[in-house]
Amino acid sequence: MQQIRGDVLLSSSLWANVALAGLSALLFVYMGRNLRSDRARLIFGATIMIPLVSISSYLGLLSGLTVGLVEMPPGHALGGQEVLSQWGRYLTWTLSTPMILLALGLLADVDLSDLFVVVAADIGMCLTGLAAALITSSYALRWAFYVVSCTFFIVVLYALVVQWPADAEAAGTSEIFGTLRALTVVLWLGYPIVWALGVEGLAIVSSVGATSWAYSALDIGAKYVFAFLLLRWVAANESTVGAAGNPLGPGAAPAND
């Protein structure tokens, strides 16, 4: 915690997200206050979890709870040196990115089984990314887990770019889905790039604070801007969202009174 406090660049990258996550949560509660349809409320439930998970995570990083010093293995540009690892970010992404995909899947009215596969691939992407960040025994294994994580990411990208647009077209939500898909794909591509260029990968950017700000900037766009655009559209088009289908998935039967 003292090391984080002593690095203005690093600490500011964390406090900025705490503030934005808190303000976003309050704003989203206000925006979703009048939603009534089941699907719209499910989208709201998934979306509000994004800033709530983020504010908890960033406070964990600031407190020193979810950071640690990791000695880079031989072969790494900083081999033998201890580097501050913000491994808590990977836990955040493991919990928050499935909520983003759940909200997009509900918006596009995708099949429940397809949604499950994509969310599972997303969780696999985050956990193998965590392994790549924490391995100290072998530089090659760090990159091996990085490749596995990127492979999971390709599954997610395929669904967003190839499969889900047709579902969104059928559900009448293709316009906003296209905007959110583009935002998500472009920003999510930034995370593996930052990893590769930052202190965890090639260390071309050797500043922990600069790497942290790169991740934080991506989080701001991929989480809070994404959630705002989504909820604003859902609140203005609830009838379209509510008519998209059964929120429990095709073939789900309503419960008896």
C-alpha positions as CSV (number, residue, x, y, z in Angstrom):
1,M,0.0,0.0,0.0
2,Q,2.9,2.4,0.8
3,Q,4.4,1.7,-2.6
4,I,1.1,2.5,-4.3
5,R,0.7,5.7,-2.3
6,G,4.2,6.8,-3.2
7,D,3.6,6.5,-6.9
8,V,1.3,9.3,-8.0
9,L,0.8,7.9,-11.5
10,L,-0.2,4.5,-10.1
11,S,-2.4,5.6,-7.3
12,S,-4.2,8.2,-9.5
13,S,-5.1,5.4,-12.1
14,L,-6.8,3.5,-9.2
15,W,-8.6,6.4,-7.5
16,A,-10.0,7.6,-10.9
17,N,-11.8,4.4,-11.3
18,V,-13.1,4.3,-7.7
19,A,-14.7,7.7,-8.3
20,L,-16.1,6.9,-11.7
21,A,-17.4,3.5,-10.6
22,G,-19.2,5.1,-7.6
23,L,-20.7,7.9,-9.7
24,S,-21.7,5.4,-12.4
25,A,-23.5,3.1,-10.0
26,L,-25.6,6.0,-8.7
27,L,-26.3,7.2,-12.2
28,F,-27.3,3.7,-13.4
29,V,-29.7,3.2,-10.5
30,Y,-31.4,6.4,-11.5
31,M,-31.5,5.5,-15.1
32,G,-33.0,2.1,-14.4
33,R,-35.6,3.1,-11.8
34,N,-38.6,2.8,-14.2
35,L,-37.8,-0.4,-16.0
36,R,-40.6,-2.9,-15.7
37,S,-40.1,-5.7,-18.3
38,D,-38.2,-8.8,-17.2
39,R,-35.6,-8.7,-19.9
40,A,-34.9,-5.0,-19.3
41,R,-34.6,-5.5,-15.6
42,L,-32.2,-8.5,-16.2
43,I,-30.0,-6.3,-18.4
44,F,-30.1,-3.6,-15.7
45,G,-29.1,-6.2,-13.1
46,A,-26.1,-7.3,-15.1
47,T,-25.1,-3.8,-15.9
48,I,-25.2,-2.4,-12.4
49,M,-22.9,-5.2,-11.3
50,I,-20.2,-3.8,-13.5
51,P,-19.4,-0.6,-11.5
52,L,-20.1,-2.4,-8.2
53,V,-17.5,-5.1,-8.9
54,S,-15.1,-2.4,-10.1
55,I,-15.3,-0.2,-7.1
56,S,-14.7,-3.2,-4.8
57,S,-11.8,-4.3,-6.9
58,Y,-10.1,-0.9,-7.1
59,L,-10.4,-0.4,-3.4
60,G,-8.7,-3.8,-3.0
61,L,-5.9,-2.7,-5.2
62,L,-5.5,0.6,-3.3
63,S,-5.4,-1.2,0.0
64,G,-2.7,-3.5,-1.1
65,L,-5.0,-6.5,-0.6
66,T,-4.9,-7.7,-4.2
67,V,-1.4,-6.7,-5.3
68,G,2.0,-8.4,-4.7
69,L,5.6,-8.3,-5.7
70,V,6.5,-10.8,-8.4
71,E,10.1,-11.6,-9.4
72,M,10.3,-11.8,-13.1
73,P,11.8,-15.0,-14.5
74,P,15.1,-15.3,-16.4
75,G,14.6,-14.2,-20.0
76,H,12.2,-11.4,-19.1
77,A,13.4,-7.9,-19.8
78,L,13.2,-7.3,-16.0
79,G,14.4,-10.8,-15.1
80,G,15.4,-11.1,-11.4
81,Q,13.7,-7.9,-10.5
82,E,10.6,-7.7,-8.3
83,V,7.7,-6.0,-10.1
84,L,4.4,-4.9,-8.5
85,S,1.7,-7.1,-9.9
86,Q,-1.9,-5.9,-9.8
87,W,-3.2,-9.5,-9.9
88,G,-6.6,-8.3,-8.5
89,R,-7.4,-6.8,-11.9
90,Y,-7.8,-10.3,-13.3
91,L,-10.3,-11.2,-10.5
92,T,-12.2,-8.1,-11.4
93,W,-12.3,-9.0,-15.1
94,T,-13.4,-12.5,-14.2
95,L,-16.4,-11.1,-12.4
96,S,-17.2,-8.0,-14.5
97,T,-16.7,-9.1,-18.1
98,P,-19.2,-12.0,-17.9
99,M,-21.7,-9.3,-16.8
100,I,-20.9,-7.3,-19.9
101,L,-21.4,-10.4,-22.1
102,L,-24.6,-11.3,-20.3
103,A,-26.0,-7.8,-20.9
104,L,-25.1,-8.0,-24.6
105,G,-26.5,-11.5,-24.9
106,L,-29.8,-10.5,-23.3
107,L,-29.9,-7.5,-25.6
108,A,-29.4,-9.6,-28.7
109,D,-31.7,-12.4,-27.4
110,V,-29.1,-15.1,-28.0
111,D,-29.6,-18.7,-27.2
112,L,-28.9,-19.6,-23.6
113,S,-26.5,-22.4,-24.4
114,D,-24.5,-20.1,-26.7
115,L,-24.4,-17.4,-24.0
116,F,-23.1,-20.0,-21.5
117,V,-20.3,-21.1,-23.8
118,V,-19.2,-17.5,-24.5
119,V,-19.2,-16.6,-20.8
120,A,-17.3,-19.7,-19.9
121,A,-14.7,-18.9,-22.6
122,D,-14.5,-15.4,-21.1
123,I,-13.8,-16.7,-17.6
124,G,-11.2,-19.0,-19.0
125,M,-9.6,-16.1,-20.8
126,C,-9.3,-14.1,-17.5
127,L,-8.0,-17.0,-15.4
128,T,-5.3,-18.0,-17.8
129,G,-4.4,-14.3,-18.1
130,L,-4.0,-14.4,-14.3
131,A,-1.7,-17.4,-14.6
132,A,0.4,-15.7,-17.2
133,A,0.8,-12.7,-14.9
134,L,1.8,-14.7,-11.8
135,I,4.2,-17.4,-13.2
136,T,7.7,-16.7,-12.0
137,S,9.4,-20.1,-12.8
138,S,9.5,-19.7,-16.6
139,Y,9.3,-16.9,-19.1
140,A,8.1,-19.3,-21.8
141,L,5.2,-20.5,-19.6
142,R,4.1,-16.9,-19.1
143,W,3.7,-16.6,-22.8
144,A,2.2,-20.0,-23.2
145,F,-0.6,-19.0,-20.8
146,Y,-0.9,-15.7,-22.7
147,V,-1.5,-17.6,-25.9
148,V,-4.1,-19.8,-24.3
149,S,-5.8,-16.7,-22.9
150,C,-5.9,-15.2,-26.4
151,T,-7.4,-18.4,-27.8
152,F,-10.3,-18.1,-25.3
153,F,-10.6,-14.5,-26.4
154,I,-10.9,-15.5,-30.1
155,V,-14.0,-17.6,-29.1
156,V,-15.5,-14.5,-27.5
157,L,-14.7,-12.3,-30.5
158,Y,-16.2,-14.9,-32.9
159,A,-19.5,-14.8,-31.0
160,L,-19.6,-11.0,-30.9
161,V,-18.6,-10.4,-34.5
162,V,-20.1,-13.4,-36.3
163,Q,-22.9,-15.1,-34.4
164,W,-24.7,-12.6,-32.2
165,P,-25.3,-9.8,-34.8
166,A,-27.9,-12.1,-36.5
167,D,-29.7,-12.6,-33.2
168,A,-29.7,-8.9,-32.5
169,E,-31.2,-8.3,-36.0
170,A,-34.0,-10.7,-35.3
171,A,-34.6,-9.1,-31.8
172,G,-34.8,-5.6,-33.3
173,T,-31.8,-4.4,-31.3
174,S,-29.1,-4.5,-34.0
175,E,-28.4,-0.8,-34.1
176,I,-27.4,-0.4,-30.5
177,F,-25.9,-3.9,-30.4
178,G,-23.6,-2.9,-33.3
179,T,-22.4,0.2,-31.4
180,L,-21.8,-1.7,-28.2
181,R,-20.1,-4.6,-30.1
182,A,-17.7,-2.2,-31.8
183,L,-16.9,-0.5,-28.5
184,T,-16.3,-3.8,-26.7
185,V,-14.2,-5.4,-29.5
186,V,-12.0,-2.4,-30.0
187,L,-11.4,-1.8,-26.3
188,W,-11.0,-5.5,-25.3
189,L,-8.4,-5.9,-28.0
190,G,-6.4,-3.3,-26.0
191,Y,-6.0,-5.5,-22.9
192,P,-3.7,-8.2,-24.5
193,I,-1.8,-5.4,-26.3
194,V,-1.1,-3.6,-23.0
195,W,-0.1,-6.9,-21.3
196,A,2.3,-7.7,-24.1
197,L,3.9,-4.3,-24.1
198,G,3.7,-3.6,-20.4
199,V,5.7,-4.8,-17.4
200,E,4.1,-8.2,-17.4
201,G,5.1,-9.0,-21.0
202,L,7.9,-7.5,-23.0
203,A,8.3,-4.5,-20.7
204,I,8.7,-2.1,-23.5
205,V,6.7,0.1,-21.2
206,S,8.5,-0.6,-17.9
207,S,6.5,1.8,-15.7
208,V,3.9,0.1,-13.5
209,G,2.0,3.4,-13.2
210,A,1.8,3.8,-17.0
211,T,0.7,0.2,-17.5
212,S,-1.9,0.7,-14.8
213,W,-3.3,3.8,-16.4
214,A,-3.5,2.0,-19.7
215,Y,-5.7,-0.7,-18.1
216,S,-7.7,1.9,-16.2
217,A,-8.4,3.9,-19.3
218,L,-9.6,0.8,-21.1
219,D,-11.8,-0.1,-18.1
220,I,-13.4,3.4,-18.2
221,G,-14.5,2.9,-21.8
222,A,-15.3,-0.8,-21.7
223,K,-17.3,-0.6,-18.5
224,Y,-18.8,2.7,-17.6
225,V,-19.2,4.2,-21.1
226,F,-20.5,0.9,-22.3
227,A,-23.0,0.5,-19.5
228,F,-24.2,4.1,-19.9
229,L,-24.9,3.7,-23.6
230,L,-26.6,0.4,-23.0
231,L,-28.9,1.6,-20.2
232,R,-29.8,4.8,-21.9
233,W,-31.0,2.8,-24.9
234,V,-32.8,0.2,-22.9
235,A,-34.6,2.8,-20.9
236,A,-35.8,4.6,-24.1
237,N,-36.7,1.4,-25.9
238,E,-38.0,-0.9,-23.2
239,S,-40.9,-2.1,-25.4
240,T,-38.5,-3.4,-28.0
241,V,-36.4,-5.1,-25.3
242,G,-39.4,-6.6,-23.6
243,A,-40.7,-8.0,-26.8
244,A,-37.4,-9.7,-27.7
245,G,-38.3,-13.0,-26.1
246,N,-38.4,-15.0,-22.9
247,P,-35.5,-13.8,-20.8
248,L,-35.0,-17.4,-19.5
249,G,-34.2,-18.6,-23.0
250,P,-36.1,-20.3,-25.9
251,G,-38.6,-22.9,-24.8
252,A,-38.6,-21.8,-21.1
253,A,-42.1,-22.1,-19.6
254,P,-43.5,-19.5,-17.3
255,A,-44.0,-20.5,-13.7
256,N,-47.5,-21.3,-12.5
257,D,-49.2,-18.8,-10.2
